[in-house]
């Protein structure tokens, strides 16, 4: 009997150790957000949207910028946890190293939402992102409709799980074209931290190796696309080699209008950020999440919400990023040289 009672006590202790500290419904939830490098337009947008949605829900929110540093991100996580946040939303700089953040949060009984990027091998409460396999498929298939020949795969950061999902999507989309000898993969390079400079240098090397005979560059995001197009411009090949991208940055939209970038992948951040904040508040109150699927994050399976991305090119700018208010027509026009926007809009009417 004593052994049975002791077992019950141990079980209760373990359950309590894993149960998040709940917030009373009438108490404002404090959400801590760890973002990766606010110098990038993408994360600036997420920051503003997350804060706006949190304020709409009456939650307190504190946003930290890790400036691309794993050690700083872990330090900021500790600061937020010590300050008493109820939930952490984390964009991991490194998918593997960020597991330490999730473990620190678990010790404090604070739920963690892995936002846009996956934290690997950690028991996060939710992974919310876009279908990154589909991102890669959209990039490669869009270029297949434009160019055949030698393809250069310009991938993202090797420490980011999204980059590996995107690369897998590239390979899947190109597989049948390779088999039909429509396409050959001339080379593949990964860009640390999705960096512009790495992309530029890798493209210069790929052009030299192929004797300037690349047909397409499957660039994983708009920053890597910018590096590739810089190299193509120097070789007088901009607009002649099809280049993909991701994030629908303003600079990428300008390149699409000018014809030096073939497409980008648009990921509506409004729904992503809203669902992340809603989920954070639900977790803080001990509610049930409406996760649509499960996702393998290495050694564990976590609950996930994966939203659908969309391809954007010259033909559907108005129906996607402009109609959604992601970029206004005036904003794009101001970023172009005089007459460029009028020339583009006139071409769309024919």
C-alpha positions as CSV (number, residue, x, y, z in Angstrom):
1,X,0.0,0.0,0.0
2,X,2.8,2.3,0.9
3,X,4.6,1.5,-2.4
4,X,1.4,2.3,-4.3
5,X,1.0,5.6,-2.5
6,X,4.6,6.5,-3.2
7,X,4.1,5.6,-6.9
8,X,1.1,8.0,-7.0
9,X,3.1,10.8,-5.5
10,X,5.9,10.3,-8.0
11,X,3.5,10.3,-10.9
12,X,1.8,13.4,-9.6
13,X,5.2,15.1,-9.2
14,X,6.2,14.2,-12.8
15,X,2.9,15.4,-14.2
16,X,3.2,18.7,-12.4
17,X,6.8,19.1,-13.6
18,X,5.6,18.9,-17.2
19,X,2.3,20.9,-16.9
20,X,2.5,24.5,-18.1
21,X,1.9,27.2,-15.5
22,X,-1.6,28.4,-16.4
23,X,-2.8,32.0,-16.5
24,X,-6.2,33.0,-15.2
25,X,-8.6,34.1,-18.0
26,X,-8.8,37.6,-16.6
27,X,-5.0,38.0,-16.4
28,X,-3.1,39.4,-19.4
29,X,-0.9,36.8,-21.0
30,X,2.8,37.8,-21.4
31,X,4.3,36.5,-24.6
32,X,8.0,36.4,-25.2
33,X,9.2,36.5,-28.8
34,X,12.7,35.5,-30.0
35,X,13.3,36.6,-33.6
36,X,16.3,36.0,-35.9
37,X,18.0,39.2,-37.1
38,X,15.7,42.2,-37.5
39,X,17.9,43.7,-40.2
40,X,15.9,41.5,-42.6
41,X,12.6,42.8,-44.0
42,X,11.0,39.5,-43.4
43,X,11.4,39.5,-39.6
44,X,10.6,43.2,-39.4
45,X,7.2,42.4,-40.8
46,X,6.7,39.5,-38.5
47,X,7.6,41.6,-35.5
48,X,5.0,44.3,-36.3
49,X,2.3,41.8,-37.0
50,X,2.9,39.7,-33.9
51,X,2.8,42.8,-31.7
52,X,-0.3,44.1,-33.4
53,X,-2.2,40.8,-32.9
54,X,-1.0,40.5,-29.3
55,X,-2.3,44.0,-28.5
56,X,-5.6,43.2,-30.2
57,X,-6.0,40.3,-27.8
58,X,-5.0,42.3,-24.8
59,X,-1.7,40.4,-24.3
60,X,1.6,41.8,-23.3
61,X,4.4,41.1,-25.7
62,X,8.2,41.4,-25.5
63,X,10.2,41.0,-28.7
64,X,14.0,40.2,-28.8
65,X,16.4,40.3,-31.8
66,X,19.2,37.7,-31.7
67,X,21.2,39.5,-34.4
68,X,22.0,36.1,-35.9
69,X,23.7,34.8,-32.8
70,X,22.9,31.4,-31.2
71,X,24.4,32.4,-27.9
72,X,22.6,35.7,-27.7
73,X,19.3,34.0,-28.5
74,X,19.8,31.6,-25.6
75,X,20.7,34.4,-23.3
76,X,17.6,36.4,-24.4
77,X,15.4,33.3,-23.8
78,X,16.8,33.0,-20.2
79,X,16.0,36.7,-19.7
80,X,12.4,36.3,-20.9
81,X,11.9,33.2,-18.8
82,X,13.3,34.9,-15.7
83,X,11.0,37.9,-16.3
84,X,8.0,35.6,-16.1
85,X,6.7,35.2,-19.6
86,X,3.9,32.7,-20.0
87,X,4.7,31.6,-23.5
88,X,7.7,31.7,-25.8
89,X,7.4,32.1,-29.6
90,X,10.8,31.2,-31.1
91,X,12.3,31.7,-34.6
92,X,15.4,29.5,-34.0
93,X,18.6,30.8,-35.5
94,X,19.9,27.2,-35.4
95,X,17.4,24.3,-35.5
96,X,19.5,22.0,-33.3
97,X,21.0,24.5,-30.8
98,X,17.6,26.1,-30.1
99,X,16.6,22.8,-28.4
100,X,18.3,24.3,-25.3
101,X,15.8,27.1,-25.3
102,X,12.9,24.6,-25.4
103,X,14.5,22.6,-22.6
104,X,15.0,25.8,-20.4
105,X,11.4,26.7,-21.0
106,X,10.2,23.2,-20.0
107,X,12.0,23.5,-16.7
108,X,10.0,26.7,-16.1
109,X,6.8,25.1,-17.3
110,X,6.5,27.6,-20.1
111,X,5.1,26.4,-23.5
112,X,7.1,27.0,-26.7
113,X,5.8,27.7,-30.1
114,X,8.4,27.1,-32.9
115,X,7.5,29.9,-35.3
116,X,8.2,29.6,-39.1
117,X,11.4,27.5,-38.4
118,X,11.5,24.1,-36.7
119,X,13.3,23.6,-33.4
120,X,14.6,20.0,-33.8
121,X,14.7,17.3,-31.1
122,X,12.7,19.3,-28.6
123,X,9.2,18.9,-27.1
124,X,7.7,22.1,-28.3
125,X,4.0,22.7,-27.9
126,X,3.4,23.7,-31.5
127,X,5.2,24.2,-34.8
128,X,3.6,26.8,-37.0
129,X,4.9,27.6,-40.4
130,X,4.3,27.3,-44.1
131,X,4.6,24.0,-46.1
132,X,8.3,24.4,-46.9
133,X,8.4,21.3,-49.1
134,X,5.7,23.1,-51.2
135,X,7.9,26.3,-51.3
136,X,10.7,24.3,-52.9
137,X,8.3,22.7,-55.4
138,X,6.8,26.0,-56.4
139,X,10.3,27.5,-57.0
140,X,11.6,24.7,-59.1
141,X,8.4,24.1,-61.1
142,X,8.0,27.8,-61.9
143,X,11.5,27.8,-63.4
144,X,10.9,24.6,-65.3
145,X,8.1,26.4,-67.2
146,X,10.7,28.9,-68.3
147,X,14.0,27.2,-68.9
148,X,15.7,23.9,-69.7
149,X,19.3,23.1,-69.4
150,X,21.8,23.5,-66.5
151,X,20.3,24.3,-63.2
152,X,22.2,25.7,-60.2
153,X,20.6,25.0,-56.8
154,X,21.3,27.9,-54.4
155,X,20.1,26.7,-51.1
156,X,19.5,28.4,-47.7
157,X,21.2,28.0,-44.4
158,X,22.4,24.4,-43.6
159,X,21.4,25.0,-39.9
160,X,17.8,25.8,-40.8
161,X,15.4,22.9,-41.2
162,X,13.3,25.0,-43.6
163,X,16.2,25.1,-46.0
164,X,16.4,21.3,-46.0
165,X,12.7,21.0,-46.7
166,X,12.9,23.5,-49.5
167,X,15.9,21.7,-51.0
168,X,13.9,18.4,-50.9
169,X,11.1,20.2,-52.7
170,X,13.5,21.3,-55.4
171,X,14.7,17.8,-55.9
172,X,11.2,16.4,-56.1
173,X,10.0,19.0,-58.6
174,X,13.1,18.5,-60.9
175,X,13.2,14.7,-60.7
176,X,11.1,13.9,-63.8
177,X,12.7,16.7,-65.8
178,X,16.1,15.3,-65.0
179,X,15.0,11.8,-66.0
180,X,13.7,13.2,-69.3
181,X,17.1,15.0,-69.8
182,X,15.3,18.4,-69.9
183,X,17.4,19.5,-67.0
184,X,20.8,18.7,-65.4
185,X,21.8,20.0,-62.0
186,X,25.1,21.6,-62.7
187,X,25.9,22.4,-59.0
188,X,24.5,23.0,-55.6
189,X,25.6,25.3,-52.8
190,X,24.3,26.2,-49.3
191,X,24.4,29.8,-48.0
192,X,25.1,30.3,-44.3
193,X,22.4,32.4,-42.7
194,X,20.7,32.7,-46.1
195,X,23.4,35.2,-46.8
196,X,23.6,37.5,-49.9
197,X,27.4,37.5,-50.0
198,X,27.6,33.7,-49.9
199,X,25.0,33.5,-52.7
200,X,26.9,36.0,-54.8
201,X,30.2,34.2,-54.4
202,X,28.6,30.8,-55.0
203,X,27.0,32.1,-58.2
204,X,30.2,33.5,-59.5
205,X,31.8,30.1,-59.0
206,X,28.9,28.3,-60.6
207,X,29.1,30.6,-63.7
208,X,32.8,30.0,-64.0
209,X,32.4,26.2,-63.7
210,X,29.6,26.1,-66.3
211,X,31.3,28.6,-68.7
212,X,28.4,31.0,-68.2
213,X,25.9,28.4,-69.5
214,X,23.4,28.3,-66.6
215,X,19.7,28.2,-67.6
216,X,18.2,28.7,-64.2
217,X,19.2,29.4,-60.6
218,X,16.8,27.9,-58.0
219,X,17.5,30.4,-55.2
220,X,15.9,29.5,-51.9
221,X,14.9,33.0,-50.9
222,X,15.0,36.6,-52.0
223,X,18.2,37.5,-50.3
224,X,20.1,34.6,-52.0
225,X,18.3,35.6,-55.3
226,X,19.7,39.1,-54.8
227,X,23.2,37.7,-54.5
228,X,22.8,35.5,-57.6
229,X,21.4,38.4,-59.7
230,X,24.3,40.7,-58.6
231,X,26.6,38.0,-60.1
232,X,24.5,37.6,-63.2
233,X,24.4,41.4,-63.7
234,X,28.2,41.5,-63.6
235,X,28.3,38.8,-66.3
236,X,25.6,40.6,-68.4
237,X,23.2,37.6,-67.8
238,X,20.6,39.3,-65.6
239,X,17.2,38.5,-67.1
240,X,18.6,35.8,-69.3
241,X,18.9,33.2,-66.5
242,X,15.7,32.4,-64.7
243,X,16.0,33.0,-60.9
244,X,13.5,32.0,-58.1
245,X,13.1,33.5,-54.6
246,X,11.0,33.5,-51.5
247,X,9.4,36.0,-49.1
248,X,8.1,38.6,-51.6
249,X,10.5,41.3,-50.3
250,X,10.0,44.7,-51.9
251,X,13.4,44.5,-53.7
252,X,12.4,41.1,-55.1
253,X,9.1,42.5,-56.4
254,X,11.1,45.3,-58.1
255,X,13.3,42.7,-59.7
256,X,10.3,40.7,-60.9
257,X,8.8,43.8,-62.5
258,X,12.1,44.5,-64.2
259,X,12.4,40.9,-65.3
260,X,15.7,40.0,-63.6
261,X,13.9,37.6,-61.1
262,X,11.4,35.2,-62.5
263,X,9.3,34.6,-59.3
264,X,9.1,34.7,-55.6
265,X,7.1,32.6,-53.1
266,X,4.7,34.7,-51.1
267,X,3.8,33.6,-47.6
268,X,1.0,35.6,-46.1
269,X,2.3,36.6,-42.7
270,X,-0.9,38.0,-41.4
271,X,-2.6,34.6,-40.9
272,X,0.7,33.1,-39.7
273,X,1.3,35.7,-37.0
274,X,-2.4,35.8,-35.9
275,X,-2.6,32.0,-35.5
276,X,0.7,32.1,-33.5
277,X,-0.6,34.7,-31.1
278,X,-4.0,32.9,-30.8
279,X,-2.2,29.7,-30.1
280,X,0.1,31.3,-27.5
281,X,-2.9,32.7,-25.5
282,X,-4.7,29.3,-25.8
283,X,-1.6,27.5,-24.4
284,X,-1.2,30.0,-21.6
285,X,-4.8,29.4,-20.5
286,X,-4.4,25.6,-20.8
287,X,-6.8,25.3,-23.8
288,X,-6.8,22.9,-26.6
289,X,-4.9,23.8,-29.8
290,X,-6.4,23.3,-33.2
291,X,-3.3,21.9,-34.8
292,X,-4.0,20.3,-38.2
293,X,-1.3,17.7,-38.4
294,X,1.8,16.1,-36.8
295,X,5.3,16.9,-37.8
296,X,8.5,14.9,-37.2
297,X,11.2,17.2,-35.7
298,X,13.9,14.6,-35.4
299,X,13.4,12.3,-32.5
300,X,9.9,13.6,-31.6
301,X,6.6,14.2,-33.2
302,X,5.1,17.6,-32.6
303,X,1.7,19.2,-33.3
304,X,1.9,21.5,-36.3
305,X,-0.1,24.1,-38.3
306,X,1.3,24.4,-41.9
307,X,-0.1,27.1,-44.1
308,X,0.0,27.1,-47.9
309,X,2.5,29.4,-49.8
310,X,1.8,30.8,-53.3
311,X,4.0,31.5,-56.3
312,X,4.2,35.2,-57.5
313,X,5.4,36.4,-60.8
314,X,4.7,39.3,-63.3
315,X,1.3,37.8,-64.1
316,X,-0.2,37.8,-60.6
317,X,1.4,40.6,-58.6
318,X,-1.9,42.4,-58.4
319,X,-3.9,39.4,-57.3
320,X,-1.5,38.4,-54.6
321,X,0.9,40.8,-52.8
322,X,-0.9,43.9,-53.9
323,X,-4.5,42.8,-53.2
324,X,-3.4,41.4,-49.8
325,X,-1.8,44.8,-48.9
326,X,1.6,43.2,-48.4
327,X,3.0,45.8,-50.8
328,X,1.0,48.7,-52.3
329,X,1.2,49.6,-56.0
330,X,2.4,53.1,-54.9
331,X,5.2,51.5,-52.8
332,X,6.4,49.4,-55.7
333,X,6.1,52.3,-58.1
334,X,8.3,54.5,-55.8
335,X,10.9,51.8,-55.7
336,X,11.2,51.7,-59.5
337,X,12.8,54.2,-61.8
338,X,10.4,56.7,-63.5
339,X,8.3,55.1,-66.2
340,X,9.1,51.5,-65.2
341,X,5.8,50.9,-63.4
342,X,3.8,52.4,-66.3
343,X,5.6,50.2,-68.7
344,X,4.9,47.1,-66.6
345,X,1.2,47.9,-66.2
346,X,0.8,48.6,-69.9
347,X,2.4,45.2,-70.7
348,X,-0.1,43.5,-68.4
349,X,-3.0,44.9,-70.3
350,X,-2.0,43.3,-73.6
